[in-house]
Amino acid sequence: MNGTVNYKYAFFSTLVICGVLVVGSRSAPPQEKPRTPADGHDIHVLAPHKMDGKIMGPYHHYCKPVSSDVLECLIYESTEPNALLKQVEYFVAKNVSRSNVSLETWNKFYHDHAVEIATGRVQVLDRSPEEAKKIAETAAQTDGIIFHLWLPDNGKAPNGTVGHPQSVGHKEMTAKEYGAK
């Protein structure tokens, strides 16, 4: 009989401990996932690019502001979850890019987003028309620089070469125009 009492006591104790663990795990607040630099790229823009005289895309840009002067975009050829990151673009406030980059460098690598948007080739997706207009107005105050990371474009592996596509409507500026903006 003594063995039966010990067995019942052990069984009852195990039941109580399991109950406490279940109740305790339900009442614990869920752990928040730590934020990472990849979070927040939720401004979705669609636009073609031009590289080596060839129009490419349109590309899906997933963008986020990283400071008051810089917006960064991760650029893919499709919206598929396993799409490769092909390009990165920085939207840099014009007063920052033009005071820190020579005209020669700007004409070679940068483009004016106001000019690009005016071509009608840029679409802000997944936002209301009012939000899309506000995003486009903000982008028009920036210059863009694109880094194409996966070359050759359809290669099975990148070869380490970095290309610099332009907006399709890119116009080089004169020294007078560059200094005036």
SEROMI-184582 format. One record per residue (C-alpha): residue number from 0; residue in one letter; z, x, y. Coordinates in nm, 3 decimals. Each point is the difference from the previous one (the first is absolute). Layout:
REM residues N
<pt><i>NUM</i><aa>a</aa><c3>Z</c3><c1>X</c1><c2>Y</c2></pt>
...
//
This chain:
REM residues 181
<pt><i>0</i><aa>m</aa><c3>0.000</c3><c1>0.000</c1><c2>0.000</c2></pt>
<pt><i>1</i><aa>n</aa><c3>0.075</c3><c1>0.291</c1><c2>0.229</c2></pt>
<pt><i>2</i><aa>g</aa><c3>-0.362</c3><c1>0.121</c1><c2>-0.044</c2></pt>
<pt><i>3</i><aa>t</aa><c3>-0.129</c3><c1>-0.347</c1><c2>0.092</c2></pt>
<pt><i>4</i><aa>v</aa><c3>0.206</c3><c1>-0.005</c1><c2>0.321</c2></pt>
<pt><i>5</i><aa>n</aa><c3>-0.131</c3><c1>0.345</c1><c2>0.096</c2></pt>
<pt><i>6</i><aa>y</aa><c3>-0.355</c3><c1>-0.112</c1><c2>-0.076</c2></pt>
<pt><i>7</i><aa>k</aa><c3>0.041</c3><c1>-0.315</c1><c2>0.212</c2></pt>
<pt><i>8</i><aa>y</aa><c3>0.161</c3><c1>0.203</c1><c2>0.279</c2></pt>
<pt><i>9</i><aa>a</aa><c3>-0.284</c3><c1>0.257</c1><c2>-0.006</c2></pt>
<pt><i>10</i><aa>f</aa><c3>-0.264</c3><c1>-0.275</c1><c2>-0.004</c2></pt>
<pt><i>11</i><aa>f</aa><c3>0.170</c3><c1>-0.186</c1><c2>0.287</c2></pt>
<pt><i>12</i><aa>s</aa><c3>0.037</c3><c1>0.322</c1><c2>0.203</c2></pt>
<pt><i>13</i><aa>t</aa><c3>-0.368</c3><c1>0.086</c1><c2>-0.051</c2></pt>
<pt><i>14</i><aa>l</aa><c3>-0.099</c3><c1>-0.350</c1><c2>0.111</c2></pt>
<pt><i>15</i><aa>v</aa><c3>0.211</c3><c1>0.028</c1><c2>0.317</c2></pt>
<pt><i>16</i><aa>i</aa><c3>-0.141</c3><c1>0.344</c1><c2>0.085</c2></pt>
<pt><i>17</i><aa>c</aa><c3>-0.358</c3><c1>-0.121</c1><c2>-0.050</c2></pt>
<pt><i>18</i><aa>g</aa><c3>0.071</c3><c1>-0.303</c1><c2>0.219</c2></pt>
<pt><i>19</i><aa>v</aa><c3>0.139</c3><c1>0.219</c1><c2>0.277</c2></pt>
<pt><i>20</i><aa>l</aa><c3>-0.304</c3><c1>0.229</c1><c2>-0.019</c2></pt>
<pt><i>21</i><aa>v</aa><c3>-0.244</c3><c1>-0.292</c1><c2>0.016</c2></pt>
<pt><i>22</i><aa>v</aa><c3>0.180</c3><c1>-0.168</c1><c2>0.290</c2></pt>
<pt><i>23</i><aa>g</aa><c3>0.042</c3><c1>0.332</c1><c2>0.179</c2></pt>
<pt><i>24</i><aa>s</aa><c3>-0.367</c3><c1>0.087</c1><c2>-0.033</c2></pt>
<pt><i>25</i><aa>r</aa><c3>-0.103</c3><c1>-0.338</c1><c2>0.139</c2></pt>
<pt><i>26</i><aa>s</aa><c3>0.224</c3><c1>0.023</c1><c2>0.304</c2></pt>
<pt><i>27</i><aa>a</aa><c3>-0.103</c3><c1>0.354</c1><c2>0.096</c2></pt>
<pt><i>28</i><aa>p</aa><c3>-0.248</c3><c1>-0.002</c1><c2>0.290</c2></pt>
<pt><i>29</i><aa>p</aa><c3>-0.350</c3><c1>0.120</c1><c2>-0.091</c2></pt>
<pt><i>30</i><aa>q</aa><c3>-0.073</c3><c1>0.359</c1><c2>0.094</c2></pt>
<pt><i>31</i><aa>e</aa><c3>-0.250</c3><c1>0.032</c1><c2>0.286</c2></pt>
<pt><i>32</i><aa>k</aa><c3>-0.293</c3><c1>0.223</c1><c2>-0.078</c2></pt>
<pt><i>33</i><aa>p</aa><c3>0.004</c3><c1>0.303</c1><c2>0.231</c2></pt>
<pt><i>34</i><aa>r</aa><c3>-0.282</c3><c1>-0.004</c1><c2>0.257</c2></pt>
<pt><i>35</i><aa>t</aa><c3>-0.272</c3><c1>0.264</c1><c2>-0.029</c2></pt>
<pt><i>36</i><aa>p</aa><c3>-0.279</c3><c1>0.124</c1><c2>0.230</c2></pt>
<pt><i>37</i><aa>a</aa><c3>-0.245</c3><c1>-0.205</c1><c2>-0.210</c2></pt>
<pt><i>38</i><aa>d</aa><c3>0.169</c3><c1>-0.327</c1><c2>0.100</c2></pt>
<pt><i>39</i><aa>g</aa><c3>-0.146</c3><c1>-0.213</c1><c2>0.277</c2></pt>
<pt><i>40</i><aa>h</aa><c3>-0.373</c3><c1>0.072</c1><c2>-0.023</c2></pt>
<pt><i>41</i><aa>d</aa><c3>-0.070</c3><c1>-0.371</c1><c2>0.041</c2></pt>
<pt><i>42</i><aa>i</aa><c3>-0.255</c3><c1>-0.016</c1><c2>0.282</c2></pt>
<pt><i>43</i><aa>h</aa><c3>-0.326</c3><c1>-0.051</c1><c2>-0.194</c2></pt>
<pt><i>44</i><aa>v</aa><c3>-0.320</c3><c1>0.103</c1><c2>0.179</c2></pt>
<pt><i>45</i><aa>l</aa><c3>-0.354</c3><c1>0.010</c1><c2>-0.136</c2></pt>
<pt><i>46</i><aa>a</aa><c3>-0.255</c3><c1>0.236</c1><c2>0.158</c2></pt>
<pt><i>47</i><aa>p</aa><c3>-0.293</c3><c1>0.222</c1><c2>-0.102</c2></pt>
<pt><i>48</i><aa>h</aa><c3>-0.011</c3><c1>0.375</c1><c2>0.068</c2></pt>
<pt><i>49</i><aa>k</aa><c3>-0.286</c3><c1>0.244</c1><c2>0.049</c2></pt>
<pt><i>50</i><aa>m</aa><c3>-0.007</c3><c1>0.348</c1><c2>-0.153</c2></pt>
<pt><i>51</i><aa>d</aa><c3>-0.290</c3><c1>0.245</c1><c2>-0.016</c2></pt>
<pt><i>52</i><aa>g</aa><c3>-0.229</c3><c1>-0.267</c1><c2>0.147</c2></pt>
<pt><i>53</i><aa>k</aa><c3>0.083</c3><c1>-0.251</c1><c2>-0.274</c2></pt>
<pt><i>54</i><aa>i</aa><c3>0.181</c3><c1>-0.330</c1><c2>0.061</c2></pt>
<pt><i>55</i><aa>m</aa><c3>0.273</c3><c1>-0.047</c1><c2>-0.260</c2></pt>
<pt><i>56</i><aa>g</aa><c3>0.236</c3><c1>-0.283</c1><c2>-0.087</c2></pt>
<pt><i>57</i><aa>p</aa><c3>0.120</c3><c1>-0.227</c1><c2>0.139</c2></pt>
<pt><i>58</i><aa>y</aa><c3>0.341</c3><c1>0.147</c1><c2>-0.071</c2></pt>
<pt><i>59</i><aa>h</aa><c3>0.333</c3><c1>-0.177</c1><c2>-0.032</c2></pt>
<pt><i>60</i><aa>h</aa><c3>0.252</c3><c1>0.158</c1><c2>0.239</c2></pt>
<pt><i>61</i><aa>y</aa><c3>0.369</c3><c1>-0.074</c1><c2>-0.063</c2></pt>
<pt><i>62</i><aa>c</aa><c3>0.180</c3><c1>0.105</c1><c2>0.316</c2></pt>
<pt><i>63</i><aa>k</aa><c3>0.344</c3><c1>0.024</c1><c2>0.155</c2></pt>
<pt><i>64</i><aa>p</aa><c3>0.142</c3><c1>0.131</c1><c2>0.325</c2></pt>
<pt><i>65</i><aa>v</aa><c3>0.195</c3><c1>0.324</c1><c2>-0.048</c2></pt>
<pt><i>66</i><aa>s</aa><c3>0.087</c3><c1>0.047</c1><c2>0.368</c2></pt>
<pt><i>67</i><aa>s</aa><c3>-0.089</c3><c1>-0.151</c1><c2>0.335</c2></pt>
<pt><i>68</i><aa>d</aa><c3>-0.300</c3><c1>0.239</c1><c2>0.017</c2></pt>
<pt><i>69</i><aa>v</aa><c3>-0.123</c3><c1>0.013</c1><c2>-0.361</c2></pt>
<pt><i>70</i><aa>l</aa><c3>-0.114</c3><c1>-0.251</c1><c2>-0.260</c2></pt>
<pt><i>71</i><aa>e</aa><c3>-0.097</c3><c1>0.130</c1><c2>-0.346</c2></pt>
<pt><i>72</i><aa>c</aa><c3>-0.238</c3><c1>-0.162</c1><c2>-0.245</c2></pt>
<pt><i>73</i><aa>l</aa><c3>-0.041</c3><c1>0.054</c1><c2>-0.374</c2></pt>
<pt><i>74</i><aa>i</aa><c3>-0.364</c3><c1>-0.072</c1><c2>-0.079</c2></pt>
<pt><i>75</i><aa>y</aa><c3>-0.148</c3><c1>-0.133</c1><c2>-0.323</c2></pt>
<pt><i>76</i><aa>e</aa><c3>-0.345</c3><c1>-0.118</c1><c2>-0.112</c2></pt>
<pt><i>77</i><aa>s</aa><c3>0.141</c3><c1>-0.322</c1><c2>-0.147</c2></pt>
<pt><i>78</i><aa>t</aa><c3>0.310</c3><c1>-0.216</c1><c2>-0.013</c2></pt>
<pt><i>79</i><aa>e</aa><c3>0.056</c3><c1>0.063</c1><c2>-0.371</c2></pt>
<pt><i>80</i><aa>p</aa><c3>0.359</c3><c1>0.110</c1><c2>-0.079</c2></pt>
<pt><i>81</i><aa>n</aa><c3>-0.125</c3><c1>0.319</c1><c2>-0.168</c2></pt>
<pt><i>82</i><aa>a</aa><c3>-0.253</c3><c1>0.095</c1><c2>0.272</c2></pt>
<pt><i>83</i><aa>l</aa><c3>-0.002</c3><c1>0.369</c1><c2>0.091</c2></pt>
<pt><i>84</i><aa>l</aa><c3>0.120</c3><c1>0.110</c1><c2>0.342</c2></pt>
<pt><i>85</i><aa>k</aa><c3>-0.323</c3><c1>0.140</c1><c2>0.146</c2></pt>
<pt><i>86</i><aa>q</aa><c3>0.080</c3><c1>0.052</c1><c2>0.366</c2></pt>
<pt><i>87</i><aa>v</aa><c3>0.279</c3><c1>0.014</c1><c2>0.256</c2></pt>
<pt><i>88</i><aa>e</aa><c3>-0.049</c3><c1>-0.100</c1><c2>0.362</c2></pt>
<pt><i>89</i><aa>y</aa><c3>0.230</c3><c1>0.055</c1><c2>0.295</c2></pt>
<pt><i>90</i><aa>f</aa><c3>-0.018</c3><c1>-0.224</c1><c2>0.305</c2></pt>
<pt><i>91</i><aa>v</aa><c3>0.132</c3><c1>0.218</c1><c2>0.284</c2></pt>
<pt><i>92</i><aa>a</aa><c3>0.074</c3><c1>-0.131</c1><c2>0.349</c2></pt>
<pt><i>93</i><aa>k</aa><c3>-0.284</c3><c1>0.113</c1><c2>0.228</c2></pt>
<pt><i>94</i><aa>n</aa><c3>0.237</c3><c1>0.168</c1><c2>0.246</c2></pt>
<pt><i>95</i><aa>v</aa><c3>0.137</c3><c1>0.210</c1><c2>-0.290</c2></pt>
<pt><i>96</i><aa>s</aa><c3>-0.326</c3><c1>0.091</c1><c2>-0.176</c2></pt>
<pt><i>97</i><aa>r</aa><c3>-0.195</c3><c1>0.075</c1><c2>0.316</c2></pt>
<pt><i>98</i><aa>s</aa><c3>0.271</c3><c1>0.217</c1><c2>0.152</c2></pt>
<pt><i>99</i><aa>n</aa><c3>0.046</c3><c1>0.201</c1><c2>-0.322</c2></pt>
<pt><i>100</i><aa>v</aa><c3>-0.353</c3><c1>0.033</c1><c2>-0.142</c2></pt>
<pt><i>101</i><aa>s</aa><c3>-0.300</c3><c1>0.174</c1><c2>0.157</c2></pt>
<pt><i>102</i><aa>l</aa><c3>-0.311</c3><c1>-0.203</c1><c2>0.085</c2></pt>
<pt><i>103</i><aa>e</aa><c3>-0.195</c3><c1>0.197</c1><c2>-0.263</c2></pt>
<pt><i>104</i><aa>t</aa><c3>0.257</c3><c1>-0.087</c1><c2>-0.269</c2></pt>
<pt><i>105</i><aa>w</aa><c3>0.019</c3><c1>-0.362</c1><c2>0.116</c2></pt>
<pt><i>106</i><aa>n</aa><c3>-0.380</c3><c1>-0.044</c1><c2>-0.015</c2></pt>
<pt><i>107</i><aa>k</aa><c3>-0.012</c3><c1>0.156</c1><c2>-0.347</c2></pt>
<pt><i>108</i><aa>f</aa><c3>0.294</c3><c1>-0.175</c1><c2>-0.167</c2></pt>
<pt><i>109</i><aa>y</aa><c3>0.132</c3><c1>-0.288</c1><c2>0.213</c2></pt>
<pt><i>110</i><aa>h</aa><c3>-0.137</c3><c1>-0.338</c1><c2>0.100</c2></pt>
<pt><i>111</i><aa>d</aa><c3>0.100</c3><c1>-0.259</c1><c2>0.258</c2></pt>
<pt><i>112</i><aa>h</aa><c3>0.129</c3><c1>-0.315</c1><c2>-0.167</c2></pt>
<pt><i>113</i><aa>a</aa><c3>-0.100</c3><c1>-0.214</c1><c2>0.301</c2></pt>
<pt><i>114</i><aa>v</aa><c3>-0.362</c3><c1>0.106</c1><c2>-0.059</c2></pt>
<pt><i>115</i><aa>e</aa><c3>0.030</c3><c1>-0.061</c1><c2>-0.376</c2></pt>
<pt><i>116</i><aa>i</aa><c3>0.157</c3><c1>-0.344</c1><c2>0.043</c2></pt>
<pt><i>117</i><aa>a</aa><c3>-0.271</c3><c1>-0.098</c1><c2>0.252</c2></pt>
<pt><i>118</i><aa>t</aa><c3>-0.266</c3><c1>0.051</c1><c2>-0.271</c2></pt>
<pt><i>119</i><aa>g</aa><c3>0.138</c3><c1>-0.302</c1><c2>-0.187</c2></pt>
<pt><i>120</i><aa>r</aa><c3>0.026</c3><c1>0.198</c1><c2>-0.324</c2></pt>
<pt><i>121</i><aa>v</aa><c3>0.382</c3><c1>0.000</c1><c2>-0.014</c2></pt>
<pt><i>122</i><aa>q</aa><c3>0.191</c3><c1>-0.289</c1><c2>-0.156</c2></pt>
<pt><i>123</i><aa>v</aa><c3>0.377</c3><c1>-0.048</c1><c2>-0.005</c2></pt>
<pt><i>124</i><aa>l</aa><c3>0.074</c3><c1>-0.187</c1><c2>-0.324</c2></pt>
<pt><i>125</i><aa>d</aa><c3>0.296</c3><c1>-0.201</c1><c2>-0.127</c2></pt>
<pt><i>126</i><aa>r</aa><c3>0.122</c3><c1>-0.094</c1><c2>0.350</c2></pt>
<pt><i>127</i><aa>s</aa><c3>-0.035</c3><c1>-0.300</c1><c2>0.227</c2></pt>
<pt><i>128</i><aa>p</aa><c3>-0.278</c3><c1>0.023</c1><c2>0.263</c2></pt>
<pt><i>129</i><aa>e</aa><c3>0.264</c3><c1>0.054</c1><c2>0.270</c2></pt>
<pt><i>130</i><aa>e</aa><c3>0.168</c3><c1>0.283</c1><c2>-0.194</c2></pt>
<pt><i>131</i><aa>a</aa><c3>-0.338</c3><c1>0.157</c1><c2>-0.081</c2></pt>
<pt><i>132</i><aa>k</aa><c3>-0.095</c3><c1>-0.005</c1><c2>0.369</c2></pt>
<pt><i>133</i><aa>k</aa><c3>0.330</c3><c1>0.165</c1><c2>0.100</c2></pt>
<pt><i>134</i><aa>i</aa><c3>-0.043</c3><c1>0.270</c1><c2>-0.268</c2></pt>
<pt><i>135</i><aa>a</aa><c3>-0.359</c3><c1>0.067</c1><c2>0.119</c2></pt>
<pt><i>136</i><aa>e</aa><c3>0.116</c3><c1>0.022</c1><c2>0.363</c2></pt>
<pt><i>137</i><aa>t</aa><c3>0.267</c3><c1>0.253</c1><c2>-0.097</c2></pt>
<pt><i>138</i><aa>a</aa><c3>-0.247</c3><c1>0.201</c1><c2>-0.211</c2></pt>
<pt><i>139</i><aa>a</aa><c3>-0.246</c3><c1>0.008</c1><c2>0.291</c2></pt>
<pt><i>140</i><aa>q</aa><c3>0.254</c3><c1>0.216</c1><c2>0.186</c2></pt>
<pt><i>141</i><aa>t</aa><c3>-0.029</c3><c1>0.273</c1><c2>-0.265</c2></pt>
<pt><i>142</i><aa>d</aa><c3>-0.237</c3><c1>0.265</c1><c2>-0.129</c2></pt>
<pt><i>143</i><aa>g</aa><c3>-0.052</c3><c1>0.040</c1><c2>-0.373</c2></pt>
<pt><i>144</i><aa>i</aa><c3>-0.035</c3><c1>0.304</c1><c2>-0.223</c2></pt>
<pt><i>145</i><aa>i</aa><c3>-0.092</c3><c1>-0.045</c1><c2>-0.367</c2></pt>
<pt><i>146</i><aa>f</aa><c3>0.055</c3><c1>0.241</c1><c2>-0.289</c2></pt>
<pt><i>147</i><aa>h</aa><c3>-0.215</c3><c1>-0.069</c1><c2>-0.309</c2></pt>
<pt><i>148</i><aa>l</aa><c3>0.197</c3><c1>0.152</c1><c2>-0.286</c2></pt>
<pt><i>149</i><aa>w</aa><c3>-0.200</c3><c1>-0.085</c1><c2>-0.313</c2></pt>
<pt><i>150</i><aa>l</aa><c3>-0.322</c3><c1>0.201</c1><c2>-0.001</c2></pt>
<pt><i>151</i><aa>p</aa><c3>-0.248</c3><c1>-0.015</c1><c2>-0.152</c2></pt>
<pt><i>152</i><aa>d</aa><c3>0.032</c3><c1>-0.369</c1><c2>0.071</c2></pt>
<pt><i>153</i><aa>n</aa><c3>-0.070</c3><c1>-0.120</c1><c2>-0.355</c2></pt>
<pt><i>154</i><aa>g</aa><c3>0.135</c3><c1>0.310</c1><c2>-0.174</c2></pt>
<pt><i>155</i><aa>k</aa><c3>0.250</c3><c1>-0.018</c1><c2>-0.285</c2></pt>
<pt><i>156</i><aa>a</aa><c3>0.230</c3><c1>0.236</c1><c2>0.192</c2></pt>
<pt><i>157</i><aa>p</aa><c3>0.016</c3><c1>0.110</c1><c2>0.363</c2></pt>
<pt><i>158</i><aa>n</aa><c3>-0.135</c3><c1>0.349</c1><c2>0.065</c2></pt>
<pt><i>159</i><aa>g</aa><c3>0.240</c3><c1>0.085</c1><c2>0.284</c2></pt>
<pt><i>160</i><aa>t</aa><c3>-0.252</c3><c1>-0.055</c1><c2>0.278</c2></pt>
<pt><i>161</i><aa>v</aa><c3>0.117</c3><c1>-0.228</c1><c2>0.280</c2></pt>
<pt><i>162</i><aa>g</aa><c3>-0.261</c3><c1>-0.200</c1><c2>0.187</c2></pt>
<pt><i>163</i><aa>h</aa><c3>0.030</c3><c1>-0.159</c1><c2>0.343</c2></pt>
<pt><i>164</i><aa>p</aa><c3>-0.184</c3><c1>-0.333</c1><c2>0.014</c2></pt>
<pt><i>165</i><aa>q</aa><c3>-0.055</c3><c1>-0.173</c1><c2>0.332</c2></pt>
<pt><i>166</i><aa>s</aa><c3>-0.010</c3><c1>-0.360</c1><c2>0.108</c2></pt>
<pt><i>167</i><aa>v</aa><c3>-0.351</c3><c1>-0.141</c1><c2>-0.032</c2></pt>
<pt><i>168</i><aa>g</aa><c3>-0.019</c3><c1>-0.055</c1><c2>0.377</c2></pt>
<pt><i>169</i><aa>h</aa><c3>0.138</c3><c1>0.343</c1><c2>0.102</c2></pt>
<pt><i>170</i><aa>k</aa><c3>-0.125</c3><c1>0.130</c1><c2>0.333</c2></pt>
<pt><i>171</i><aa>e</aa><c3>0.064</c3><c1>0.354</c1><c2>0.116</c2></pt>
<pt><i>172</i><aa>m</aa><c3>0.157</c3><c1>0.027</c1><c2>0.343</c2></pt>
<pt><i>173</i><aa>t</aa><c3>-0.092</c3><c1>0.222</c1><c2>0.291</c2></pt>
<pt><i>174</i><aa>a</aa><c3>0.264</c3><c1>0.214</c1><c2>0.171</c2></pt>
<pt><i>175</i><aa>k</aa><c3>0.006</c3><c1>-0.248</c1><c2>0.289</c2></pt>
<pt><i>176</i><aa>e</aa><c3>0.058</c3><c1>-0.298</c1><c2>-0.232</c2></pt>
<pt><i>177</i><aa>y</aa><c3>0.260</c3><c1>0.189</c1><c2>-0.200</c2></pt>
<pt><i>178</i><aa>g</aa><c3>0.196</c3><c1>0.103</c1><c2>0.308</c2></pt>
<pt><i>179</i><aa>a</aa><c3>-0.011</c3><c1>-0.352</c1><c2>0.145</c2></pt>
<pt><i>180</i><aa>k</aa><c3>0.170</c3><c1>-0.166</c1><c2>-0.296</c2></pt>
//
